[in-house]
Amino acid sequence: MDAPPAGFGQPQGNSARGPKKLGKKAPRPANPNMFEDTSQMPQPVQQPAGNYYSSPPPAPYGNQQTPQSGSFLSDPMATMAMNYGNTLADQGKEYVQQNLDKYVSTSRIKYYFAVDTTYVGKKLALLLFPFSHSNWSVVFNQDEPVAPRYDVNAPDLYIPTMGFVTFVLVSAIALGIQGRFTPETIGVVTSSALGYLLLEILAILFTLYILAVNTNLTYLHWLSYCGYKYFGMVLAVLSGVYINRTAYYCILLYFSVCLMFFMTRSLKVQILPHSEDYQQSGNKRRLYVLLALSAMQPVFMWWLTFSLV
């Protein structure tokens, strides 16, 4: 049987082994649009890869609305709401100020801080040497006491405030010298001193109310008189730290006597009537209250300072 010719069963012209048979290709038809201007033709929209949701088509040019910068303020309802809110804020501020003035008057507090350098020097000298002072009455001007800078007998809150702050700093220094200072000690000393001061003021007001002792002294007066002890406490702590414990007790004892004498003579003209007969009804009770209030000061002075030396 004769063998099949080469390339039998394979595509013609693409033999696996034989050479390709090159033929003459037919000419391709010319593209009629090859030389046309395609710049004005619409381009196909290309979607980003991975975006399966196409954005909505833009609105026609004639229906587009541009936001206005003052659209909110031009709204009459918004303007009315803003005016109503401002009115409520003004009324609330006035209400708070009126109710705050009932308990803490700004003008009254300014009176206790109306001091100068001369007054501070004279008042500190009076606290240290009260035995040589003779006139303890407070000067009045048209039924109102004059400012402290014009009268050394007038109570103030400048010396008690500065004494309180200085006592806290001196306490931190004393604990630091002894190696017992920690950041929490400043908060502990401050809260303890402030808490005992408030407790003392409340005890005084409660005692006067229970015993029906009528006086024109307010809580700011008592805050002033009770705050003078911080000046002596600072001196006592400094003497105990830089000298010795005996100096601490000597300064504490001396200033306690001075402070008791100062408070007794200062409050006598305001708590006790001008009558010299202490056997009258209520006068003896007032005298006992005055002595008890004066005797409280050395106790608090010792209690707040003995652990610092």
Secondary structure, DSSP 8 states (H G I E B T S, - for coil): -----TTTTS-TT--SSS-------------TTTTS--TTS-------TT--S-------GGG-----TTTTTT-HHHHHHHHHHHHHHHHHHHHHHHHHHHHS-HHHHHHHT---HHHHHHHHHHHH-GGG-------EETTEE--GGG-TTS--SHHHHHHHHHHHHHHHHHHHHTT---HHHHHHHHHHHHHHHHHHHHHHHHHHHHTT---S--HHHHHHHHHTHHHHHHHHHHHHHHT-HHHHHHHHHHHHHHHHHHHHHHHHHHHS-S-S-TTSTTHHHHHHHHHHHHHHHHHHHHHHHGGG-
